Amino acid sequence: MIATEQSLSRATVARYAVGSLGTGGFATLPGLVLVYYLTDSLGVAAIVAGVVVTVAKVWDVVIDPVIGARSDRMLAVRGSRRPMMLLGALALPVFFLLTFAVPPGTPAAAAAVWVLLAFVLTATAFSLFQVPYIALPAELASGYDQRTRLLTWRVVVLTFAILLFGAGGPALRSLGGGNAFAGYFLMALVAGVTIGAGMLVSAFVAPRGLPAAEPPARESIVATVRSNYAAGVRVLRDSQPFRALLLTFLLQGLATGLMLAGANYVATWVLHSEDAVTFLFVALIGPALIVTPLWGVIARRIGKERGFVIASVLFGLAAQSMVALLWAPGAWVYAPVALAGAGYAGMQSLPMAMLPDVISHDARRNGEGRAGTFGGMWTAGETTGMALGATVLSIVLAVSGYVSRSAAVAEAGASQPASAVAGIALSFSLVPAIIIAISLVPLARYRLRKGDIDVVV
């Protein structure tokens, strides 16, 4: 018997989708500028900058499963995940601004510690919103196609957010008139408020229901952490489709995170213009905005998993072609970047639409009440991939001899050894292409199909 899907209202789809203005902004802007801010404005060594970003993201990995399980408990006790989402939306702009507010002249070591602490707090606030946000589609949409519709429009907004923050962030930074502190402060203020506003609006789409008659008993902090991680391990153990999808998404997050973190360096040292980062993002996201709804059509015709494979291959081939930056850097690079953007749209929209299917499939087999745990593990995996991207870049920079510089030195001009420029080019092309190829191995093991989701047992 096939389940009857309830159609989502346009208001629900719109309010859910606008949350990706926040999630897309936070995923894009720190990944794009944070390592560059540390190495080229604060004078922090490349390997130390990588450690700062990695430690902050490791913290995310630690807390996301805990937040996921607490989100499930909040749903049982209060009937809604909304309070946690509101807290994250209100706190994030404050901590985001502090991350980019290191006073001029601060010693490099102290600046690194400042950014680390502020960014850890920012990431915590983001997780309070993001983890329950990811769990919502399984509660908002009742079937395979409605989830595809909901997540497709979410990714349209996500793609727009990547363009807005990826191109607009550096543009705002340049309004500092050569003053690095003023530029980054203005960028963080405007971006932080915009991110928080998108998250705040979307928090109100979280359904409000009746609390459970017998809410789960409270546990001690230690017991809570232990039980939450045990819950995360259980969902990985119980759901083979989730393991396959999560590993694929983690690897692809590593590839895209590496390219994102390297974009500023490519603009400055390969294309010889910091402003080129804006054109890179326009080239990447312009096509993605156009083709994102097309991936939804493809998913309905041939299945989400097949569409996901096509999108991944397209992205990987486009990245591989940019190896030619080693010998012939130039404006031609915007063409393969545009092709990568078309693939990237599918690499975002399709797995996000597959995750609620995985959650629904698990609920039928193992019972309701684990959506937040799935969301926490998913966010932890996504965060790990993006963090490792920045880590890999910082290692390549350090090994290839990249020379960090303070804002004052940057204003006076500087150069990089040829080995460092080559490392930057490879980090933006061949290395991501190899990682994408590896990600197709776990994706081939994802075996859920439409009939597995919509059949009532």
N, C-alpha and C positions, 0 to 999 in steps of 0.2 A: 504494500500500500504506500502511495506517495503522499507525503505531508503537504498540506495546503499552506502556502506562504502568505503572511499578512503583509500588505504593502506599507512601506514606511512613508510617513508624511514628508513633504518637502522641508518643513521647518525642522524636523528631527535630523534629516540628512544634513541640512545647512549648519545647524548648531553643532552637530558632531564634527563636521568637516572643518569648521573654523578653528577647532582646537589644534589642527595641524599648522596653523599660522605660528603657534607657540612652539610646537614640537619641531617643526621644520626650521624655525629660526634658531632654536637652541642647538639643534644637531648640526647646523651649518656654520654659524658665525664663530663659535669657539674653535671648531675644527679647522676653520679657514685661517683665523688670525692669531690664535693663542700662542702657538709655538713661535710664530714669526714675531709676535709682540715680545716674547721673552728673549729671543736671540737678537733681534734687530732694533729693539727700543730700550730694553733693560740690561742688555749686555750679558745675559745668562748664557753659559756654554750650551751648545746644542744637546749634548747628552743629558745635562741637568734639566733642560727644558723638557726633554722627553720623559724624564723621571717624574717631573711635576705633573704633567698631563696624565701619565700612566697611573700614578698613585691615586689621583683624583678619580679616575675611571675605575680603578680596582675597588675603591670605596663604593662606587655605584654597584659593582658586582656583588659586594658584600651585603648591601642593604636592600637591593631590589627584591630578592626572594622574600625577605622579611616584610617589606612593605606590601608585597603581593598577598601574603598570608594574612597580614593585618587588615588589608582591604577586604578580603573575604569575611573576616570576623566582623568588620564594621557593617558590611552588608547584612550579616545575620543579626547583629545587635540593633542597628539603627534603621535597617531597611534601605540603605543607600550608601554608595561610595562617595557621595558628593562632598562631605566635610573635608576629607583628605585632599581632594582635588582643589578645593577652594584655598586651603592652607598653602599648598604648593604654588598656586597662581599668585597669591598675594606676597609671598616671601621671595620669589625668584628675582623680581626686578631690583630689589635692594642689594642682594648679594652679587648679582651680575654686574651692577655698577661698581661695587667695591673691587671686583676682580681686575678691572681696568683703571683703577684709580690710584695706582702706586705713585707716591710723590716723586717728582723729579729729583735726581741726585741720590736716590736710595741705593745703597750698595747691592751688587748683584745677588749676593747670598740672601740678604734680607728681602729683596724683591721677590726672589723665588719662593720664599716661605710665605710671604704676603699673598701671592697669587695662588699658591697651593691651598691655604686655609680658606680664602674667599671662594675659590672655585669648588672646593669640597662642599661648602654650604650651598652654593648655587646648584650643584648637581643633586644634593639631597632634596632641595625644594622641587627641582624638576621631576625627580622620581616620585615624589608624593602625588604629582599630577599624572605623569606618564603611565605608571603601572596600572592604576585603575582605569585610565583612559583606554588602554589597549584591551582591557577585559570587557569593555562595554558592548562591542558589536555582538557578542554572543547573547547579550541580554536584550539588545535593542531590535535585532533582526532575527526572524524565525527560520530562514532557509538559505540555501546555497546562493540563489540569484539575488535575493535582497541584500545579503552580506556583500556580494560582489558590487552591487550598486552603491551601498553605503561606503565601502572602502575605496571604490573608484573615485568618488567625489572627494573623499578625504585626501587621496593622493593628488588630485588636481590642486587642492589648496596647498598641500605639502610642496608640490612642485613650484607653485607660485611663490611660496615662502622661501624656498631655496634661492629662487631668482631674486626676490626682494632683498633678502639679507646677504646673499652672496655678492650681488652687485652693489646694493645700497650701502652695506656696511663699510666697505673700503671707500665708497664715495663720501660717506659721512666723515670718515676718518680724515680724508683729504681736506675737509673744511677747516681743520685745525690750522691751516695756513703755515705748515711746516713745523708747528709745535706738536710734538708727538703726544704729550700729556693731554692737551686740549682736544686733539683729534680723537684719541681713543676714549676719552671721557664722554664726548658728545655722542660718539657711536654707541657706547654702552648704555647711555641714558635713553636715547631714542629706541634702540633695539630692545632693551630690557622692558620698557613700558609697553611696547608693541607685543612682545612675547607674552607678558603677563596678561594683557587685555584679551588676547586670543584664547588663552587657557581659561581665563575667568568666565568668558561667555560660554565656552564649551562645557564647563563644570556643571552647568544647570541642565544639561541634557541627561545627566545621570538619573535613572528612574528612582522614584521614591516609593517604597512599598512598606508593608508591615514587617516589623522585626520578627525574628523567629520566636516561637513560643518558649523555647528553652535555648537561649543563646549559649555559645560555647563557654566553658568555665575559664576564668582568668588564669594565666600562668605567670611565673616569675620571668624576669628578663632573660636569664640564661635558658630556662626551659622553652621560652618563646622562640629564641633564636634557634635552638636545637630542633624544635618541632617544625619550625618554618623551613629550615634547610632539609629536614627529612621529607617534608611535603614536596619540596622541589625535586628531590631525588626520586620520589615516587612517581611524579608525573613524567619524568624522563624515562623511568623504568617501564611504566605502564603504557606509554604511547610511542610506538615506533614511528608513526608519521611525524610526531612532534620532534623527535630526535633528528630525523632526517632534515626537516624543514629548518630547525634551529641551527644546525651545523652549516647548512647552506647559507643561511642569512648571516651567520657570524663571519664566514669566510668572505662573503661579498661585502660585508661591512668593513672588513680589513682592507679590501681592495679600494673601495670608494673612499674610506677614511684616509688612506695613504695618498690618493690623488687630491683629496680636499686639502689636506695639510700641506701638500706640495705646491698648490696652485699659486700662492703668493711668491714662492721661490722661483717658480717657472716664469712668472711675469717679470720679476726683478732681474734675474740672472741669466735666463735663457732668451726671453723676448725683450729684455732691457727696458722695461717700462712697468712701474708698479701699477699704473692705471690699466694695464692689460688684463689684470685679474677680473675687472669688471666685464670686459669683452669675453673672457673665457666663460664666465657664468651666464652671460646672455646667450652665447653660442650653445651652452649645455642645456639650459632650461627652456629657452624659447621653443625648440622642437618638442621637448618633453611635455610642455603645456598643451601642445596641439595633439600629440599622439596618446596621452594618458587615457582618454575615453576610448580610443581605438583598442587598447589592450583589454578593456572590459568587454568589447565586442568579440575580440579574439578568444577570450576566456569562455564566453558563452557558447562559441562555436566548436572549439577544439579542446576545451578544458584549461583550467588555470595552470596546471602543472606543465602542459606542453607549451603554453604561451610563455611561462617562466623560463623554460629552456631556450626558446627562441630569443627572448630579451637578453638573457645572459650571454649567449653566443655573439649577438650583435654588439653588445658592450665590449666583450673581450677582444673581438676583431678590431674594433675602433681603437681601443687602447694600444694594441700591438702595433698598429700602423704608425703611431706617434713616436716610435723608436727613431724615426728619421730626424727628430729634433737634435739628435747627436751631431748630425752632419749639416743639416740645412734648417736651422730655426727660422721661423717666419710666420706670416699671417695665415698660411695654408693650414695651420694646425686647427683653426676654428672649424673647418669642415669635418674632420674626424671627431672633434669634440661634440659637434652637433649630432653626429651619428651615435656617439656614446650616450648623449642625452636621451635619444629615442629609446635606446635599450634600458637606460637607467629608470625611465618611467615605468616600464614593465617590471623591472627588478624590485621596485618599491610597491607598486599597487597589487601585484599578484600574490606575493607571499603574505602581505597584510590581509588580503581577502581569504587566503588559505588558512590562516591561523584560527579564525572563528570556527571554521569547519572542523579543524582538529579538536578544538575545545568541545564543540557539539558532539562529535564522534566519541570523545572520551566520556562525556556526561552520560551518554546512552549506555556505555559499557561499564562505567565505574561510579556513576552517580553524580549529582549536581554539586556545586559549591567549590569548584577548584579553578574557576576562571581567573581569579586574582593571582593564584599561584602560577598558572600558565603565563599570565601577563608579566609577573615578576621575573620568571626565568627567561622569557623572551627579551625583556628590556635588558637584563643582565648580559645575555648573549650579544645583543645589538651593541651595547655599550663596550663590551670586551673587544668586539671587532673594530669599532671606531677608535678605541684607545690604542689598540695594537698598531693601527695604521699610523698614528702619530709617533708611536714608539719606533716602528721600523724606519720611518723617515728620519727621526733624530739619530738613529744608529748609522744610517747611510751618510747623513751629513757629517757626523763625527769621524767616521772611517775615511770618508773622501776628503777630509781636511777643511771643512767649512769654517770660516772665520766669523765668529759672533761680533756684534758691534753695538755700542750704545746709541741712543738717539742722536747725541752730539756728533759721533763719528759718522753715522748714517747721513746726517745733513752735510758733512764735509766731503762725502764721497768715499767709496771703498771698492775693492775688487775681490774676486774669489779665484782660487786656483782652478785650472781646467778640470781637474779630477772632481772637484765639488760640483761644478756645473754639469758634468757628465752624470754624476750620481743623482742630481736633481731630475735630469731628463729621464733616466731609467726608472726612477721612482714614480714617474707620471705616466709610464708607458708599459714597458716590458714586464716589470714586476707585478703590477695589477692584473695584466693579461694572464699571467701564469696562475695567479691566485684564483681568478674567475674560472679558469679551466679546471682547477682542482675542485672548486665548489660544485661542479656538475656531477661529481661522483656521488656525494650524499643525496643530491637532488634526484638522481636516478632511482634511489631507494624509497622515494615518497610514492605511496601506492593508493592513497585515497582518491576516489573519483566521485562525480556528482551523485551517482546511484548509492554510494555508501553514506552520503550525507542526508539525502532527502527521504530515504526509506525508513518508515516507522516500524520498530520491532516491539 
